[in-house]
Amino acid sequence: MNLEQKFQKNLKDEIKQRFPGCIVTKLDATSIQGIPDLLILYKNKWATLECKKSKDASKQPNQEYYVDQMDAMSFSRFIYPENKNDVLNELTKLFKN
């Protein structure tokens, strides 16, 4: 398991613990190239997260486009170990409103 996969697995577990009853699913980038990695459904809200192994990790074509587009619709972020707590705190604010 590479660093990004391990980070993503641990992140999914942490999100499920933080938001009991949420659904966290992996999106299929082979279906839409550049779509964020994770979709989180919680109560009547949703968010997507694009996981990276570090803040300096390269981005694939279209990833910024989809993160920006989905952020305008609801909430979407690039997430990596260096900003994980900040992003999860933002997500908590969204889901608690």
Buried (B, 14 or more C-beta within 10 A) or exposed (E): EEEBEEBBEEBBEEBBEEBEEBEBEEBEBEEEEBBBBBBBBBEEBBBBBBBBBEEEEEEEEBBEEBBEEBBEEEBBBBBBBEBBEEBBEBBEEBBEE
